[in-house]
Amino acid sequence: MKIEFSPIGSIHSPYTEPAGVPIQGVFANGAVGTVEVFPEFSQGLTDLGGFSHIILLYHLHRVQGYSFMCRPFLDMQDRGIFSTRAPRRPNPIGLSVVELLGIDGCTLTIGGVDIVDGTPLLDIKPYIPDFDVQPAVRIGWYARAGNKKQTVADDRFVHKKGKK
């Protein structure tokens, strides 16, 4: 089965390279960006302005290849890719919760951006705490690693020759 997606817009941020991007939006220190939604999708933005936060789904277009094991930013041990949020995945799809600061036509101004400039946008969903906040009973390896201080990406997930 072949699955194809087409971008509905583009995400713009102050980050031109993957290294240096906040590893999650909570570490973005108020970084502001924009989302340019293509005009043919503008009607879909109706009523979005009533939400303080939105979920962006996007294609990690700068990622090449993938690994089933990786060393996540907040840990010193290799972990299975599906137990991390690392970008080098079989399907390089990113997810970020950002603050919606404003909408002007097809341009969304967002806060807490942790995305590389020029990233293709696949979808937008409203963040709804009743649906999206779940009590975390178990958080796996992160329970031991969550107090680490690294807050921005380095180059560990950049494709290196000879590696899948």
N, C-alpha and C positions, 0 to 999 in steps of 0.2 A: 504494500500500500504506500503510495506517495502522498505526502502532505505538503501543501505549499501555502505560504502566507505572503501577503504583500503589505508593505508599510502603509500606515494611515497618516504618517507624519514623521517629523524628525525632532530629536531632543538636542538642545543646545546648552552647554555648560562652560564653566571656566577651565575645564580639564581637557587638554588636547591629547594627552597620552595616558594609557592605563596606569602607569606608575605615578603615584601621587594622588590618585582619586581616593576619597574616603572609602573605607572598606564597607561601610553601611551608612545610610542617611543620618543616623543618630550622631555620627562623627563628622558631619559636614559643616559644623559650626556656622550655620546660617547661609551657606553657599546658595546663591540664587541662579536659576537658569530659566530657560523658556522651552516650551513645547510648541512647535509649529504643526498644526493639524492641517492636512491638505484640504482645500476648499470643498471638495466633493463629499467630505465627511463632516462638514460644519454643523449640519442639522443635529448630529449626534451629540453635540455639546450642550444642547438645550437642557436646562435644569442642573447642569454640573456645578454652577456657581454657588449653589446652596451647601456644598460640602467643603469642609475645612481641609481635608486630606483626600488624596486620590492614590490609586495603585497604578503604576505604569508597568506594562509588560513590553519588553523590547528585545531586539536581536542583538546579541553581543558580537557585532560585526568585526571587531578587531581580533577575535579569538580564532586561532587556527589549531585544528586537531583537538584531541581530548585524551584524558588519562582516567582510568578507573580509580586510581589512587592519587592523592595529593596531600600536601602539607598546608593546611589552612593557615591564614594569617595569625590567628590567635592560639596556635598550638605548635608544638615542636615534634609531633608524631604524625606519620602518614595516616590518612583516613580515607575511607571509601568516598568517592565523589558525591554520592547521593546523601551522605551524612554531612555535607558541607554546602556552602553557597559559592564555592569556587567557580570561576567562569569557564574553564576548559572542560566542557561537558559534551556528551554525545549530541544533544540539542542545545546549542548555546542561547538559551532564553534567560533574560534577566528580569527581575522583579524589584521594584522600589516603591516604598510608600513615601510620598512627598507631600509637603504642604501646598495647597492651592492658594496662591496669593492674589490672583486676579485673572480675569479673562477679558481680552480685547479682540473681538472678532474671532479669528482662528488661532490666536496666540494665547497660550496659558503661561502665566508667570508662576514659577514653582520655587519653593524653598526646601532646603535640606537635600539638595541634588547630589547624587553619588554616581553619576553616569558620565561617560566620555562624550565630548562634543561630537555631534553629527550622528549619534546613534539612531538607527531606524526604529520608530515606534510601531508596535504591533497592536496595542489595545490600551484602553483606559477604563478603569473601573472605580466606582466610588469606594472609599474606605468607610466601612460601617462597623463601629465597635461591637454592636450586638452580634455581628456575624464573624468579624475578623479577630477579635480578642478572645483567646482561649486560655484557660489556666494551664500553665506549663507544669505538668506533673513530673515529667522526666525530660531532661535536655541533654542527654548523652554525654559525650566527651566535653561539651561546652561547659558543663557544671564545674569542671576542674580548670578549664582554660580561660573562662570568661573574665578573669581579672587582669589579663595581659594588657599592655599599654599600646600596642600597635594599632593605629587608627587610620592609616593611609596605606594604599597598595604599594608594593614594590614590584619588581619585574618577574617574580616567580612563576607567573602564569603566561608569560610571553612565550610564543612558540619558539622552540629551539630546534635547529636542524637535527635530523636523525631521530626525533621523538615524535610519536604519534600524538 
